Amino acid sequence: MANPIEDYYRAIENGDIVASNRVRKQYKKLVDDMKHHDKYIYDESKAERPIAFIERFCRHSKRELAGKPLKLDLFQKAYISALFGFVDKETGYRRYTESFFFVGRKNGKTTMLSAIALYMMIADGESGSEVYSVASKRDQANILFDQAHEMIVQSPDLNRNIRKRKSDLYFAHNFSKMQSLGKNSNSLDGLNAHLVVIDELHSIQDRNLYEVMKQSQSARTQPLLIMITTAGTHRGTIFDDLYEYACNVVDGKFEDDNFLPIMYELDHKAEYKIPECWQKANPALGVSKKVEDLERKVSRAKNNVNDLTGILTKDFNIREVTHSAWLTFEAINNEDTFDIRDFSGAYAIGGADLSITTDLSCATLLFVEPETEMRYVHQMYWLPEDNLRKRVDEDKIPYDKWYEQGLLRLCRGNTIDYSDITDWFLEMLNEYDITPLWIYYDNYSARYWVDEMEANGFKMVRTPQGARTLSLPMQNMGADLEKHKINYNNNPILKWCLTNTGVETDRNGNIVPVKNQSPKRRIDSTVSLLDAYVGLFDNYEQFLRAM
């Protein structure tokens, strides 16, 4: 019997299929694991069972194919075989309990997942199976649910046995159901999910939704959670965390035997201009996705930045920021790291952006390596402790996780205690012998904090926040980011703030930073770094001599 995983990987290796580097890596690993794995084996009968069910009972429900049996493409068969075919040697239970399926739009992902959902409800051998389609909005979750229902209507066998009730699909033979759910994760307690499909993960701002749905599967012996998504323009969400986790699993940086990442994406942004590379993000190109449609989109996008952002994120799975953003995500993203201890005894330039209650407060130390002129950035952030839970719940940003990771500190009460910021600068001085020659601060900072810093020996420089002061340093900072000359230790808070940063341009072409999205999307660490860049701009030669 043909093995779809081996067939698919062979087609990639032969050049018959153009695949991304991470798809190639993942399928090579699957082929290797079939030959030998200490804990898991590949059971061909279990791999074939869902494929046979889908192609026998599921039918198309859209356009000219409506009513015709669903025939899976090779990439779909390979994926389903991997999901269901690998089992524990001792228990026979499925290896994979979670999967990240990253693919461009119009590649048949909803059709495939609707069919998998029907299989998991009806034929997976799980009595009382609960299957959920979940998304940021109920309307989005209904897309998969409605397509599953339409498949049932098109199939006489399924239609005889599955009943549509007010809010779910019900299979009485094993007391199983399928239902769609929206983002209000506070109302989702008490579920006992067998399969969860999270549709368009990039749109989900509520991290708790993912956690609640994952927790809802804890009582099942063979649960499965599948995230299907394209890329998006909102950074700092649960999508970014899971995307990076998936990349690390594929790349061998993390080991997770129960997580299956399939990453259909361009390897480099510039490949969107190369039609031969388009299949990397679009495995169904030429089948369910028409080549000529994509050609027209790309041609138009080359002359329209608004269209380009949509094409890159939705068709080619390149993570971007909104079209009003200051820089592209490709320019911002730098995963290089360093150890702050390497700068013990060094001079730095400081920056500070202070808030009172709602915004982050941020302090910056900026270093320059004289020979290479690489910039290194070390930051700390503060929030009022009493506001932490509110900020996490309302902003849907993981301030609590950042606090646990030591990236952010909490001030007692409901306001920022600026003395905590003074203490951090003193900590850097006393523990690491790092001396900021100047600390540039925004002109909204409290006078008593400036007095306190000066009393501790720091040279404080007031920084007006207008275009006359900020424009040239911001342009230089942007150029350095684009050249990846700024190593910010892969700090997720600074990365997030940079993606939230837009620009306001005056009639003379001068620029200042502004929030490019909602007020909940902070830019405080961008401003703090920019203040330090003003110091670098003012004192560059003197600073290099000191270094």
C-alpha positions in Angstrom: 0.0 0.0 0.0 1.3 3.5 -0.8 2.6 5.5 2.0 1.6 9.2 1.6 4.3 10.5 3.9 7.1 8.8 1.9 5.4 9.7 -1.4 5.2 13.3 -0.5 8.8 13.5 0.8 10.1 11.7 -2.3 8.3 14.3 -4.5 9.9 17.1 -2.5 13.3 15.6 -2.9 12.8 14.9 -6.6 11.8 18.5 -7.2 8.3 17.6 -8.3 7.0 19.6 -5.3 8.5 22.9 -4.3 8.5 23.0 -0.5 9.6 25.4 2.2 12.7 24.5 4.2 10.6 23.7 7.3 8.2 21.4 5.4 11.2 19.5 3.9 12.7 19.2 7.4 9.5 18.0 9.1 8.7 15.4 6.5 12.3 14.1 6.5 11.9 13.7 10.3 8.6 11.8 9.8 10.2 9.5 7.3 13.2 8.9 9.7 10.8 8.3 12.6 8.9 5.7 10.6 12.1 3.7 10.2 13.1 4.0 13.9 11.8 5.7 17.0 12.3 4.6 20.6 8.8 5.3 21.7 6.5 5.5 18.6 5.7 3.4 15.6 3.9 4.1 12.4 0.7 2.1 12.0 -0.4 2.1 8.3 -3.9 0.9 9.1 -4.5 3.8 11.5 -3.0 6.3 9.0 -5.3 5.0 6.3 -8.5 4.8 8.3 -9.4 8.6 8.4 -8.4 9.0 4.7 -10.7 6.1 3.7 -13.5 7.6 5.8 -13.1 11.1 4.3 -12.9 9.9 0.6 -15.8 7.5 1.1 -18.3 9.6 3.1 -17.3 13.3 2.7 -18.4 15.3 -0.3 -17.6 18.7 -1.7 -20.2 21.4 -0.9 -19.0 24.3 -3.0 -19.3 25.5 -6.6 -18.9 23.0 -9.4 -17.6 20.2 -7.2 -20.7 20.3 -4.9 -21.9 16.7 -4.3 -18.8 15.0 -5.6 -16.7 12.8 -3.4 -13.8 14.5 -1.7 -10.5 13.4 -3.0 -7.6 14.5 -0.9 -4.4 15.9 -2.4 -1.1 14.2 -1.6 -0.1 17.0 0.9 -3.4 16.5 2.7 -3.0 12.7 2.8 0.6 13.1 4.1 -0.6 15.4 6.9 -3.5 13.2 7.9 -1.3 10.1 7.8 1.2 11.8 10.2 -1.5 13.0 12.6 -3.2 9.6 12.9 -0.6 7.0 11.9 2.1 7.5 14.6 1.1 5.8 17.8 2.7 4.9 21.1 4.4 1.4 21.0 2.9 0.4 24.3 -0.5 2.0 24.5 -1.4 2.4 20.8 -2.6 5.9 21.5 -1.9 8.7 19.0 1.5 10.3 19.2 0.4 13.8 18.2 -2.0 15.7 20.5 -1.3 19.2 19.0 -0.6 20.5 15.6 0.3 23.8 14.0 -0.9 23.8 10.3 0.4 27.0 8.7 -0.7 27.5 5.1 -1.8 30.2 2.7 -5.4 31.0 2.1 -7.5 29.1 -0.5 -5.5 25.9 -0.1 -8.4 23.7 1.0 -7.6 23.8 4.7 -11.2 24.4 5.9 -12.4 21.5 3.7 -9.8 19.2 5.0 -10.3 20.2 8.6 -14.1 19.9 8.3 -13.7 16.3 7.1 -11.2 15.5 9.9 -13.7 17.0 12.4 -16.5 14.7 11.0 -14.1 11.7 11.3 -13.2 12.6 14.9 -16.9 12.9 15.8 -18.1 9.8 14.1 -15.4 7.2 13.5 -12.5 7.7 15.8 -13.8 5.3 18.4 -14.4 7.9 21.0 -17.8 7.7 22.8 -19.2 11.0 23.7 -16.8 12.8 21.4 -16.9 16.6 21.6 -15.6 18.4 18.6 -15.2 22.2 18.6 -14.4 24.8 15.9 -13.0 27.8 17.7 -12.1 31.3 16.4 -11.8 34.9 17.5 -15.4 35.4 16.3 -18.3 33.0 16.2 -18.8 33.9 12.5 -15.3 32.6 11.7 -15.7 29.5 13.8 -19.0 28.8 11.9 -17.2 28.6 8.5 -15.7 25.2 9.4 -18.9 24.1 11.3 -21.1 25.1 8.3 -18.9 23.3 5.8 -19.1 20.2 7.9 -22.9 20.5 8.0 -23.0 21.0 4.2 -20.8 17.9 3.7 -23.4 16.0 5.8 -26.2 17.2 3.7 -24.4 16.2 0.5 -23.7 12.7 1.8 -26.7 10.3 2.0 -24.9 8.1 4.6 -24.0 10.9 6.9 -27.3 12.7 6.4 -29.2 9.7 7.7 -27.2 9.5 10.9 -26.3 13.0 11.9 -28.8 15.5 13.1 -28.5 19.3 13.2 -29.8 20.7 16.4 -30.1 24.3 17.4 -26.4 24.9 18.2 -24.6 21.7 17.2 -24.4 18.6 15.0 -25.3 15.4 16.9 -24.4 11.8 16.2 -26.7 9.6 18.4 -24.9 6.3 17.8 -22.0 7.4 20.1 -23.5 10.5 21.7 -21.1 12.8 20.0 -21.4 16.4 18.9 -19.8 19.2 17.0 -20.1 22.8 17.9 -18.7 26.3 17.0 -17.4 28.6 19.7 -16.4 32.3 19.8 -13.7 34.1 21.7 -15.5 34.6 25.1 -13.2 32.2 26.9 -14.8 33.0 30.2 -17.8 31.0 29.2 -16.0 27.9 28.0 -15.3 26.1 31.3 -16.7 22.6 31.6 -16.0 21.4 28.1 -14.6 17.9 27.5 -13.1 18.3 24.0 -11.9 15.4 21.9 -10.9 17.6 18.9 -10.4 21.3 18.9 -9.8 23.2 15.7 -8.7 26.8 16.2 -9.3 28.6 13.0 -7.1 31.6 12.0 -5.0 31.6 15.2 -3.4 34.9 14.2 -6.7 36.8 14.8 -7.0 35.6 18.4 -6.1 38.2 20.9 -7.4 36.3 24.0 -4.6 34.0 25.0 -6.9 32.4 27.5 -8.9 30.9 24.7 -6.1 28.7 23.7 -5.3 27.7 27.3 -8.9 26.9 28.1 -9.5 24.8 25.0 -6.2 22.9 25.7 -7.2 22.3 29.3 -10.7 21.1 28.1 -9.0 18.0 26.6 -7.2 16.9 29.8 -9.6 14.0 30.5 -9.4 12.5 27.0 -6.9 9.7 26.2 -6.3 10.7 22.6 -7.2 14.4 22.3 -6.1 16.5 19.3 -5.8 20.3 19.0 -5.2 21.6 15.5 -4.4 25.3 14.9 -4.9 26.3 11.3 -3.8 29.8 10.2 -2.2 32.2 7.8 0.2 34.8 9.0 -1.2 38.1 10.4 -0.2 41.7 11.1 -0.7 41.8 14.9 2.5 41.1 16.7 2.8 40.0 20.4 -0.2 37.6 20.2 -0.5 33.9 21.0 0.1 33.3 17.3 3.7 34.7 17.5 4.4 32.5 20.5 3.1 29.3 18.9 4.7 30.2 15.5 8.1 30.5 17.1 7.5 27.4 19.1 6.6 25.5 16.0 9.7 26.8 14.2 11.9 25.7 17.1 10.5 22.2 17.1 11.0 21.9 13.3 14.5 23.3 13.6 15.5 20.9 16.4 15.9 23.6 19.0 13.1 22.2 21.1 12.1 18.5 21.4 8.3 17.9 21.6 7.3 14.4 20.4 3.6 15.3 20.6 3.5 18.5 18.6 3.3 18.4 14.8 4.2 21.6 13.0 3.6 21.9 9.2 4.9 25.2 8.0 3.9 26.2 4.4 5.6 29.5 4.0 8.1 31.3 1.8 11.6 31.0 3.1 12.4 34.6 2.3 10.2 37.6 1.7 11.7 38.4 -1.7 10.4 35.0 -3.0 6.9 36.5 -3.5 8.3 37.9 -6.7 9.4 34.4 -7.9 6.4 32.4 -9.2 8.5 29.2 -8.9 8.5 29.7 -5.1 4.8 30.3 -4.6 4.1 26.6 -4.0 6.1 26.8 -0.8 3.2 28.6 0.9 0.5 27.2 -1.3 0.6 23.4 -1.6 -2.7 23.4 -3.5 -1.5 25.9 -6.1 -2.9 24.9 -9.5 -5.6 22.7 -7.9 -8.0 24.6 -5.5 -6.0 27.8 -5.7 -5.6 29.2 -9.2 -2.2 30.4 -10.4 -3.7 33.2 -12.6 -5.6 34.6 -9.6 -2.4 34.8 -7.5 -0.5 36.3 -10.5 -3.0 39.1 -10.7 -2.8 39.8 -6.9 1.0 39.9 -6.9 1.1 42.2 -10.0 -1.3 44.6 -8.3 0.5 44.4 -4.9 3.8 45.4 -6.4 2.4 48.9 -6.9 0.2 49.1 -3.7 1.7 48.8 -0.2 -1.7 48.1 1.3 -2.3 45.2 -1.1 1.2 43.9 -0.5 0.8 43.5 3.2 -2.3 41.4 2.6 -0.7 39.2 0.0 2.5 38.6 2.1 0.5 37.6 5.2 -2.4 35.7 3.6 -1.0 34.1 0.5 2.7 33.7 1.4 2.7 33.4 5.2 5.2 36.2 5.8 4.6 37.8 9.2 4.1 41.5 8.7 2.8 44.5 10.6 0.0 46.8 9.5 0.6 49.0 6.4 0.8 52.1 8.6 3.7 50.6 10.6 7.1 52.3 10.7 9.1 49.2 9.7 8.4 45.8 8.3 8.5 42.8 10.6 11.4 41.5 8.6 13.4 44.7 9.5 12.4 44.5 13.1 12.8 40.8 13.8 16.3 40.0 15.1 16.8 36.8 17.1 20.4 37.3 18.0 21.1 37.4 21.7 23.9 38.4 24.1 24.8 38.1 27.8 24.6 41.4 29.7 27.6 40.2 31.7 29.7 40.6 28.5 29.3 44.4 29.1 30.6 44.4 32.6 32.7 47.5 33.1 31.3 49.2 29.9 30.0 52.6 29.3 26.4 53.0 27.9 23.9 55.7 27.0 20.7 55.5 28.9 17.1 56.3 27.8 13.9 56.4 29.8 10.2 56.7 29.0 8.1 57.0 32.1 4.4 56.6 32.6 2.1 56.9 35.7 -0.5 54.1 35.5 -1.6 52.5 32.3 1.4 52.6 29.9 4.7 50.7 30.5 7.6 52.6 31.9 10.9 51.6 30.2 14.6 52.2 30.9 17.3 51.5 28.3 21.0 50.9 28.2 22.5 51.3 24.7 26.0 49.9 24.0 28.1 50.3 20.9 30.9 47.9 19.9 33.6 50.2 18.6 35.1 48.0 16.0 31.9 46.7 14.3 29.7 49.6 15.5 27.0 47.0 16.4 24.5 48.4 18.9 23.4 46.3 21.9 20.2 47.1 23.8 19.3 46.1 27.3 15.9 47.2 28.7 13.7 46.8 31.8 10.0 47.6 32.1 7.6 48.4 34.9 3.9 48.2 35.5 1.8 48.9 38.7 1.2 45.6 40.4 -2.5 46.4 41.1 -3.1 46.9 37.4 -1.4 43.7 36.1 -4.4 41.5 35.9 -6.5 44.2 34.3 -3.9 44.9 31.7 -3.6 41.2 30.8 -7.3 40.7 30.6 -8.2 43.9 28.7 -5.1 44.3 26.5 -4.7 40.5 25.8 -1.0 41.0 26.2 1.1 38.5 28.3 2.5 41.0 30.8 2.2 38.2 33.4 4.3 35.9 31.4 6.9 38.6 30.8 7.0 39.2 34.6 7.5 35.5 35.2 10.4 35.5 32.7 12.1 38.4 34.5 11.6 40.8 31.6 9.2 43.1 33.5 9.0 44.3 37.1 6.0 45.3 39.2 5.7 48.4 41.3 3.6 48.1 44.5 0.2 49.8 44.3 -1.5 51.3 41.3 1.1 53.8 40.1 4.7 53.6 38.9 7.2 54.1 41.7 10.1 55.9 39.8 12.5 55.0 42.6 12.2 51.4 41.3 13.7 52.7 38.0 16.5 54.5 39.9 17.2 51.2 41.7 17.6 49.4 38.4 20.1 51.9 37.1 22.0 51.5 40.4 21.8 47.7 40.1 23.3 47.9 36.6 26.1 50.1 38.0 26.8 48.2 41.2 26.4 44.6 40.0 27.7 44.9 36.4 29.8 48.1 36.7 27.8 49.5 33.7 28.1 53.3 33.7 25.6 55.3 31.6 27.5 58.5 30.6 24.2 60.3 29.9 20.5 59.3 30.5 18.1 60.9 28.0 14.6 61.2 29.4 11.4 62.4 28.0 10.3 65.9 29.2 7.1 64.4 30.8 9.2 62.7 33.5 8.6 63.7 37.1 11.1 66.3 38.3 11.6 64.5 41.6 12.8 61.4 39.7 15.4 63.5 37.8 16.6 65.0 41.1 16.9 61.5 42.6 18.9 60.3 39.7 21.2 63.3 39.7 21.7 62.8 43.5 23.0 59.3 42.7 25.5 60.7 40.3 23.7 60.2 36.9 24.0 62.8 34.2 20.4 63.5 33.1 19.5 65.1 29.7 16.0 66.3 29.0 14.7 65.2 25.6 11.9 67.2 24.0 9.6 64.8 22.2 9.1 66.8 19.0 10.2 66.2 15.4 13.1 68.7 15.7 14.8 66.5 18.3 13.6 63.0 17.3 13.4 62.9 13.5 17.1 62.3 12.5 17.8 59.9 15.4 14.6 57.9 14.5 15.7 57.7 10.9 19.1 56.4 12.0 17.6 53.9 14.4 15.3 52.7 11.6 18.2 52.2 9.2 20.1 50.3 11.9 17.2 48.0 12.6 16.8 47.3 8.9 20.5 46.4 8.7 20.1 44.3 11.8 22.8 46.4 13.5 20.7 46.5 16.7 20.9 43.4 18.9 18.1 43.7 21.4 18.6 40.2 22.9 15.4 39.0 21.1 13.4 40.8 23.7 9.7 40.2 23.0 8.6 43.4 24.6 10.8 45.6 22.5 10.0 43.6 19.4 6.2 44.0 20.2 6.5 47.8 20.8 8.5 48.2 17.6 5.8 46.5 15.6 3.2 48.8 17.2 5.1 51.9 16.2 3.9 54.1 13.3 5.2 57.5 12.2 3.7 60.9 11.9 5.4 63.0 9.2 5.2 66.8 9.1 5.3 68.9 5.9 9.1 69.1 6.0 9.4 65.3 6.1 10.4 65.1 9.8 9.1 62.1 11.7 8.0 61.2 15.2 6.8 57.9 16.6 3.1 57.3 17.1 1.0 54.3 18.0 -0.2 52.7 14.7 -2.9 50.5 16.1 -5.2 50.6 19.2 -4.2 52.6 22.3 -3.6 49.2 24.0 -0.6 48.5 21.7 2.3 50.1 23.6 5.3 51.9 22.1 7.0 52.8 25.3 10.2 50.8 24.8 10.5 52.2 21.3 10.5 55.7 22.7 12.9 54.8 25.5 15.3 53.4 22.9 14.8 56.4 20.7 15.7 58.7 23.7 19.0 56.8 24.0 19.5 57.1 20.2 19.1 60.9 20.6 22.0 60.6 23.1 24.0 58.6 20.6 23.3 61.1 17.9 24.4 64.0 20.1 27.5 62.4 21.5 28.6 59.8 18.9 32.3 60.6 18.6 32.8 61.3 22.3 31.0 58.0 23.2 33.1 55.9 20.9 36.3 57.4 22.4 35.0 56.5 25.8 34.2 53.0 24.7 
